[in-house]
Amino acid sequence: LTEFGIGYLLAIVLAIPLGLLAGWYRRLQYALDPWLNFLNSLPRIALLPVIVIAVGLGLASKILVAFLGAFFAIIIPTIQGVRTVDRRYLDVATSFGASRRRVFVTVVAPSTVPFIVTGLRLGIARALIGVVTGELYAATVGLGVMINFASDALQTDRLLFGVLLFTFTGLLGVEGLRRLEKYFQRWRPMKSGATP
């Protein structure tokens, strides 16, 4: 949980503001886009030896792998969310004399919330996969190590227990985000026939 929590929170703190800015400022998006696509395409497992050499076998390597998994899953939908804000909303706000900053805060940021939440949901899964991967290949303790040892010893019950713990952690995280999304989406009008 420590590795997952720190990696995931770092990804949120960096990816959401950077994604909002990159979506809003086209030049920043053009500068970041090739790097985001390149780094997102790299498999995290292939980077593990480099990460271990750079930061060692301790907690930092597993946090970094979890961070990398969540970061790209959050920033890419955030950028797309800003880019797909309905042009009519922007035109109406501008025609009423709203400043660029005011348009961003009152129109763009709220409209991007569903995209951000989607990225956060994907990020939970990617961060958990990063923790498992880091513990399987670059750790001496942890659930991933337990799963690895159980697999080698053909202890199916221990192996499945470790997998279920990761699964339930992911489910709890997604459910928490669903409730958070519901809270932040209260301002949106319900479609006719839709239930809250």
Phi, psi and omega in degrees: 000324179297311181297314181297312184299312182293313180299317182291317179295320176298320178297318179297313184298325181269320190286319185292308178298318180294321177294319178296316180292318180293325177289327184278320180258109187299323181296320178295321178298317179298323180289322184276331190306311180299321181291319179298315180296318180296309183290327178291331181283338181289128175291134182299327180298321180294334180276346185305314178301321179294318180296317180296318178296321184286315188239356177091185185269000186282204182298325186299322182294320180288324176297317181296319179294318178296318178300312181299320178297315184283324186304308184289328178293335181267316188290323184294311176296329179296314177300314180296324179299316179294320183291338185255015176299136182301125183300328181297321179297317180295319180295318180296314180298318180293320181293336176272009174086016179289138177289166180301320179296318181294320177298318180297314185288320188264339182246305188290308183300312178297325180291339183272349184308313180300324179291320179296316180296321175301316177297321178295320177296313178297323181296325178301311181297316182294322179293319178296318177298321178297319179296313180299313181299315179298321180285329179291323189249341188219042180210162177246346177222160177124173181297320179300320178295317178300317179298318180297313179296318179297323177295316179295325182269005182057036176265085186298323182296315178294320179299310181293327177298315179297318179296319180295324178298316177296319181297314180294325176299315178297317180297318178296319179297317180294320179295320176299319178292325178298318178293321178296318178298318179299321179295315183282347181263010182299331183287340182284136177290142179283144174288151181297131180089352180276144178258143182291000000 
